[in-house]
C-alpha cells in the first residue's frame, strides 16, 4: 500500500452548481433523492493517513424509471406462490425489457437462516409468474422490479423493501 491504509472515502455529487458530499469508512454509499432526467457529476476520493488520493470522477444521467405497483402474492400451497402485478406505464422513450421478482425469507420466521434475495426473471409480456421451492415454515418478502431501456441504457426500478 503506497500511501497507507484507506481510512475514509469522500463521495461528492453535483448538478447545476449544487454540491453534496458524503464521507464514509465503509462503502458502498447509496445516494437517494436524485431527480429523473438529470446529469450528475460524481467524484470519489480515498483518504489515507497521508491525505487524499486522486479523485475518480464520472458523469451519470438519471432516468425516469416506472415502479411496479399492484403486487399480489397468492399462496397456491405451502411451497408455491403466484405473484402478479400491474403493467408499468413507460416514459415516451422507454422500452420494457422484462420484470424481475425478488424474494427472500424474513429473519426469525423459522429455523432456516434468512438469506439474501433470490430472483426470477419474467418477459415483458407477462404480469404474473410462479415461484416454487419455498420453505413451508418461512415468511417471505416479495418485490417486483421493471427493467426499462431508455436511450440505449438499461435501468431497473426500485425494489420495494
N, C-alpha and C positions, 0 to 999 in steps of 0.2 A: 504494500500500500504506500505509494509515493508520498502522499501528503497526510497520512494518518487515517484513522477510522472515521467514517462519516458519523457526525453527531446530530445533524439536522438537515432537513430538506426545506427549501422555501419554494412554494408554488405561487406564481403570480399570474393573473389573467386580466386582460383589459379589452375594452371595446369603447369606441367613441370617447376616448380620453379618461374613462373611469377605470381605476386600477384597484384590484382586490388582491390581498396577499394572505396565504395560509402557511403556517410553519408546522412541521410535523417531524417526529422522530421515528415514526412507524408508517411507511407508505402502505397502501395507496391512499390518496386523498380523493374524496368524492365531492365534486362541485355540483351544487344544485341551484335551481332558480335561473338557469340560463334562458335567454329569450330565443324563441324559434326564429330561424332565417336571419341569424346574426353571425358575423365573423368575429372570433375572439383570437387574441394572441396569448398563448400560454408559454410560460417560462419556468423551468425547474433548475434550481441551483442547489448543489450539495455543499454542505459546510463541514469542515474538519476543524480540529483544534488550531490549525494554521490559518483558517479563514475560508472564504468562499471559493468554490471551483468555478469553472467556466459555465455560464448558464446555457442550457439547451432550450431552444425556442421552436415553436411550431404554431401555425395558424390553422384554426379549425372553424368550419361553418356549421351551425346547428340547423336542424330541420324541424318541421312541424309534424311530428310522428303521432298518428292517432293511437289512443289507448283502447284496448278491448274492454267492452262492457257487457253486462248481462250474463256473466258467467254463472252457470248452474251445474252442480255436481250431483248426479243421481246414482246412488248405490244400487248396483244390479245384484250383487251378492257380497259376501264378506271379503272378497279379494279382487273385485272387479267393479269399476265405475264407468259411467258415461259422462263426459264433460262436454257442455255445449256453451256457445257464446254468440253474441250478435256480430254480424259482419261489420268491419270498421268502415268509417267514412273517410275516403282518401283525399289528400290535398290534390289540387288540379294536376300537378306534375308527378303524382305518386303512382307506383306500381306495386301492388301487393304481391309478395313472393311466397308467403306462407304464414302459418301460425305455429307457435311452439307452446305446448302445455308443460309448465314446470310444476313439480310436486315434490314434497318432502314429508317425512314423518316428523311430527312435532315432538319435542323433548318430553320426557316423563309420561308418555302415554302407554308404554309397555316396557317389557324387559329388554327390547331391542334398542340399540343406540340410535339416537336421532342423527341423521347424516346430512350430507349436502343435498342439493337439489338433483333430482332425476328429471329427464325431459323426454318428450316425444314430439316430433315434428309432424305437421299436417299440411297438406297442399292448400293453396289459396282459395280453392273452390269449395272447401268444406267449412262448416261452422260447428262441428262436433267430432268427437273421437273417443275411443275406448282406451282405458288404462287398466292393465291387469297385473297379476302377480303382486298385489299389495298384501301387506301383513295384516291379517284379520284383527289383531289386537291393537293396532296403531290408529292414531288420529292423524289425518293428513291435511296439509295445506296445499291448495291448487291455485295456480295463476296462469293466465293465458296472455301471450305477447304476440303482437303482429310484427312481421318483418316487411319493411317497405323500402323500395328503391326510389330515390329522388335524385334526379340529375346524375345518374350513374353510380351513386353512393348508396350502399346498403345500410339501413338503420333498423334498430329494434325499439319497440315501445317499452315503456317502463313496466317492471314487474310489480304487481300489486301484492305487497307482502303483509 
